[in-house]
Amino acid sequence: MHEDEGSTPDKLQAMLDVIARSEPAGGGGQADVGRLKADAAKAASVLIEFYGDAALERARLIERRSPQSHFARMVTAEIGRRGKLPPRS
């Protein structure tokens, strides 16, 4: 089942919204950066699970919708680093 380009499953969107709201407002320190990287890796995993090979395109779509979001850029970069993943069975 394919979704419209702009749609995101409710559960996934809710998770991304919660994580994005947890972004530090600036000057958060090393602990916040580490947590943000871990959250970005978690979000990347969820996108890969939901979208497989289309995860990078989906992450870029989310990033375009939130151009000021450092978190969205981190998720896109994390998916890009992982490269092509084998499909889940």
N, C-alpha and C positions, 0 to 999 in steps of 0.2 A: 504494500500500500504506500503510495507516494503522497506526500502532503504538498500543499501550495508552497511556493517559494518563501512566502512570508510567515508561514505558520510554524509553530513549535509546540510539541506536546505539552500539555498543562503542567505535568509533573516536572519536566525538564525546565520549562520557563520559570516555574516557581523556585527551583533550586538555583538557577542562574541569577534571578532577582535577589534572593537572599544573600548569595555570595557577593554580588556586585555592591549591595548596600553595606557590606562589611569592609569595603575599601577604606584604608586610612585617609583622612582628610589632608595629610601631608605632614612630613616630619615625624612619622610614626616610629622610626627606628628599625633596627635589624630584626627584632622578633616579629613585627608586623609584616616585613618583607618576606620572611620565611613562611609565615602563615599564608600570605597572599599567594606565594608560589605553590604551596601545597594545595590550596583551594583551586588554583588555576589547573593544576595537574588533575585534580579530582573532576573538575568541570570538563576538561578535555577528554577524560575517560568516559564520562557520561555521553558526550557528543559522539564519540567514536562508537560507543555501544548502540546508540539510537540510529546513527546515520552511516556508519561504516566508512566506505571510501568517500562519501559526500560530507564527512565531518569538517574537513578544512573549508569547503565552500560555505557550510552552515556557520562556522565560526567567523568567517569573513563577513557574512551577512549581518550577524550580531554586532560585529565591530563597526560596520558601516552605520548601523542604527544608533550606535553609542560612540561617536567619534572621540569623545572626551574621556572614555573609560580606559584607564590603564589596564584594568583587569581583563577587559575584552581583548586587548592586544596581547596580553600574557597568555590567554587561552589559545588564541590563534597561533602564537609562536610555539606553544607546547605541542599542539597537534602537528605543526610543520616539522618539529624536531623528531617526532615519532615516526614520520614517514609512512610508507604503505604497510598496513597491518593485515594479517590474515583474517578472513571473515570468521566470526564467532559461530560455533555450532550449537 
